[in-house]
Amino acid sequence: MPAASVVFTTYNQPDWLEKVLVGFGVQDRTDFEVLVADDGSRDETRQRIEAIAASLPVTVRHLWQPDEGFRKCEAMNMAITAAASDYLIFTDGDCIPRADFVSTHLRLREPGRFLSGGYHKLPMDTSKAIGNEDIRSQRCFDARWLAAHGMPGSYRNIKLTAGPALRRMLDTVSPARASWNGHNASGWKADMLAINGFDERMRYGGQDREFGERLENAGIRGKRIRYRAIVVHLDHKRGYATRESIEFNRSLRAQTRASGRSWTEHGIAKGPPPGQATA
């Protein structure tokens, strides 16, 4: 059994996907698998995955579903079911992981908890400037190198410059809520199955938070690691983000909070929890 299953989705972004896969190829441990949950990409994505995976020291599994519109939650549920490990680390197909990303999640995991990381967002020019050698050398996590390639100055750059002791302190004192952030979060597969995975009614925007709120309703509490588990987020368009989808998701999240429910009847399994009849 691999120590972890890394899960992320992709959709017709092979250039960004390649950078992410290269990032997982230079992790400081290799006893994990990568599951690319593909929401219906064209064949170019499969070809790119096969070309890159052949040179990586970790197993890469391409899980594809037909393109029937935005179905990210279905793709993630497919990956949860297929994961070979009992511990799952989630990120996005546009987030390059630092070399200690997987080991940090595994080192800080705890029973009854999920880990809540963050990201460091890059502008488009900087995103395009990062090449595979910049990832292998880890230059793409050097604030000075990034600034030289278009990253603006910001207090948020401390995520890249802080040393280990300061990172721990910042995670302790940060006022940010330890929510489930799909670009950087992890938890136990058993806990995810117990809440029936992601709610497949969710559209673009907020589906990760709803998943985390049901974990919390089930008694699984979040733990902040936003300054210790680092990914840089490549810029991209957000074509699925509409006011209607965001409002729909907000309504579902409000129902989850008000009801205190942990199980969704629209997840991996369809219907109520085993042994419970439909009302």
C-alpha positions in Angstrom: 0.0 0.0 0.0 1.4 3.5 -0.9 1.8 5.8 2.1 -0.5 8.3 0.4 -2.6 8.8 -2.7 -2.3 12.3 -4.2 -5.5 13.3 -6.0 -6.1 16.3 -8.3 -8.4 17.0 -11.2 -7.6 18.3 -14.7 -9.4 19.5 -17.8 -7.6 20.3 -21.0 -4.6 22.1 -19.3 -1.8 19.8 -20.4 1.0 22.5 -20.0 0.0 23.2 -16.4 -0.6 19.5 -15.7 3.0 18.7 -16.9 4.5 21.2 -14.4 2.4 19.7 -11.6 3.5 16.1 -12.4 7.2 17.2 -12.6 6.7 18.7 -9.1 5.5 15.3 -7.8 8.5 13.7 -9.5 10.9 15.6 -7.3 9.3 15.0 -3.9 11.7 14.1 -1.0 9.9 10.7 -0.7 8.5 8.5 -3.4 6.3 6.0 -1.6 3.0 7.5 -2.9 0.8 7.3 -5.9 -0.6 10.2 -8.0 -4.2 10.0 -9.3 -5.1 12.4 -12.1 -8.9 12.6 -12.0 -9.6 13.8 -15.6 -13.0 15.5 -16.2 -13.2 14.7 -19.9 -10.0 16.1 -21.4 -9.1 15.6 -25.0 -6.5 12.9 -25.9 -3.6 15.4 -25.7 -3.9 15.2 -21.9 -3.6 11.4 -21.9 -0.5 11.5 -24.2 1.2 14.1 -22.0 0.5 12.1 -18.8 2.0 9.0 -20.4 5.1 10.8 -21.6 5.8 12.5 -18.3 4.9 9.5 -16.1 7.4 7.3 -17.8 10.2 9.4 -16.3 8.8 9.8 -12.8 9.8 7.7 -9.7 6.2 7.4 -8.5 3.1 5.7 -10.0 0.8 7.9 -11.9 -2.8 6.7 -12.6 -5.0 8.5 -15.2 -8.7 8.2 -14.3 -10.8 9.7 -17.1 -14.5 10.3 -17.4 -16.5 11.6 -20.4 -16.9 15.4 -20.9 -20.4 16.1 -19.9 -19.9 19.6 -18.5 -18.4 20.5 -15.2 -18.3 17.3 -13.1 -15.3 17.8 -10.8 -17.1 16.3 -7.8 -17.8 13.1 -9.8 -14.1 13.0 -10.8 -12.9 13.4 -7.2 -15.3 10.7 -6.0 -14.0 8.4 -8.7 -10.5 9.0 -7.3 -11.4 8.5 -3.7 -12.9 5.1 -4.6 -9.9 4.1 -6.7 -7.2 5.3 -4.2 -4.9 2.5 -3.0 -3.8 4.3 0.2 -5.7 4.9 3.4 -4.5 8.5 3.4 -5.4 11.0 0.6 -3.8 14.3 -0.3 -5.8 16.7 -2.5 -4.4 19.5 -4.7 -5.2 20.9 -8.1 -3.9 20.4 -11.6 -2.6 24.0 -11.6 -0.7 23.8 -8.3 3.1 22.9 -8.3 4.0 21.2 -5.0 7.3 22.1 -3.2 9.6 19.1 -2.7 8.4 18.5 0.9 4.7 18.8 0.2 3.8 15.1 0.5 6.2 14.4 3.4 4.7 17.4 5.3 1.2 16.2 4.9 2.2 12.7 6.0 4.3 14.0 9.0 1.5 16.2 10.3 -1.5 13.8 9.8 -3.5 12.8 12.9 -6.5 10.5 13.5 -9.8 12.5 13.6 -8.3 15.5 11.8 -8.0 16.8 8.2 -5.2 19.1 7.2 -5.9 22.5 5.7 -3.2 24.0 3.5 -3.1 27.1 1.3 -1.5 28.3 -1.9 0.7 31.0 -3.2 -1.0 32.6 -6.2 1.2 33.6 -9.2 0.3 36.0 -12.1 0.1 34.7 -15.6 3.6 35.9 -16.7 5.3 34.2 -13.8 3.3 31.1 -14.3 4.4 30.9 -17.9 8.0 31.6 -17.0 8.3 28.4 -14.8 9.9 25.6 -16.8 10.5 22.0 -15.8 14.1 22.7 -14.8 12.9 25.5 -12.5 10.7 23.0 -10.8 13.4 20.3 -10.5 15.9 22.8 -9.0 13.1 24.3 -6.8 13.9 27.8 -8.1 10.2 28.3 -8.6 9.8 28.5 -4.8 12.5 31.1 -4.4 10.8 34.5 -3.8 13.7 36.4 -5.4 13.6 34.2 -8.5 9.8 34.6 -8.8 10.1 38.4 -8.3 12.6 38.6 -11.1 10.0 36.8 -13.3 7.0 39.1 -12.5 5.7 38.1 -9.1 4.7 41.3 -7.3 5.8 42.1 -3.8 3.4 41.1 -1.0 3.3 40.2 2.7 1.9 36.9 1.4 5.4 36.1 0.1 6.3 35.1 3.7 4.9 31.6 2.8 8.0 31.2 0.6 10.6 32.9 2.8 9.7 31.7 6.3 12.0 29.1 8.0 10.6 26.0 9.8 10.1 27.6 13.2 8.3 30.6 11.8 6.1 28.5 9.6 5.0 26.5 12.7 4.3 29.7 14.6 2.4 31.3 11.7 0.2 28.2 11.4 -0.5 28.4 15.2 -1.4 32.1 15.3 -3.1 32.5 11.9 -6.7 33.7 12.1 -7.5 31.8 8.9 -10.1 29.1 9.4 -8.9 25.5 9.0 -11.3 24.8 6.1 -11.0 22.1 3.5 -9.2 23.7 0.6 -9.1 21.5 -2.4 -5.8 22.9 -3.7 -4.0 21.8 -0.5 -5.8 19.5 2.0 -5.6 15.9 3.2 -7.4 13.4 5.3 -8.2 9.7 5.9 -10.0 7.8 3.2 -12.2 6.1 5.8 -13.5 9.6 6.9 -14.2 10.6 3.3 -16.1 7.4 2.7 -18.0 7.9 5.9 -19.5 11.2 4.6 -20.0 9.7 1.1 -17.4 11.8 -0.6 -18.2 15.0 -2.5 -21.8 16.2 -3.2 -22.1 15.8 -7.0 -24.8 18.5 -7.2 -22.1 21.1 -6.5 -21.1 23.3 -9.3 -18.0 25.4 -9.7 -17.0 27.3 -6.6 -17.3 26.1 -3.0 -17.5 22.4 -3.5 -14.4 21.9 -1.4 -15.7 23.9 1.5 -19.0 22.0 1.6 -17.0 18.7 1.7 -15.0 20.1 4.7 -18.1 21.3 6.5 -19.6 17.7 6.3 -16.3 16.3 7.7 -16.6 18.8 10.6 -20.2 17.8 11.1 -18.9 14.2 11.4 -16.5 15.3 14.1 -13.4 15.5 11.9 -11.7 18.8 12.7 -9.4 20.8 10.5 -5.7 21.6 11.3 -3.9 24.5 9.7 -0.7 23.8 7.7 -1.0 26.7 5.2 2.6 27.9 5.9 4.2 24.5 6.1 2.7 22.7 3.0 3.5 24.9 0.1 2.2 24.9 -3.5 2.4 27.7 -6.1 -0.8 28.3 -8.0 -0.5 28.9 -11.7 -2.9 31.4 -13.2 -5.8 30.4 -15.4 -9.2 31.4 -16.7 -12.3 30.4 -14.7 -14.9 29.8 -17.3 -17.2 27.8 -15.1 -17.5 30.5 -12.5 -21.0 32.1 -12.8 -23.1 34.0 -10.4 -25.8 31.3 -10.7 -23.3 28.4 -9.8 -21.9 30.3 -6.9 -25.3 31.1 -5.5 -26.5 27.5 -6.0 -23.4 26.2 -4.0 -23.9 28.8 -1.3 -27.5 27.5 -0.8 -26.3 23.9 -0.5 -23.6 24.9 1.9 -26.2 26.8 4.0 -28.3 23.6 4.1 -25.3 21.6 5.2 -24.5 24.0 8.1 -28.2 24.3 9.2 -28.9 20.6 9.1 -25.6 19.5 10.6 -25.6 16.7 8.1 -22.4 14.7 7.3 -23.8 12.3 4.7 -24.8 13.4 1.2 -27.3 11.4 -0.7 -25.6 12.7 -3.9 -22.1 11.3 -3.5 -20.2 8.1 -4.1 -23.3 6.1 -3.2 -26.7 7.4 -4.2 -29.3 7.6 -1.4 -29.3 7.5 2.4 -26.6 5.9 4.5 -26.5 2.0 4.6 -29.3 0.7 6.8 -31.3 3.9 6.7 -34.5 4.0 4.7 -35.4 6.9 2.5 -37.9 9.2 4.2 
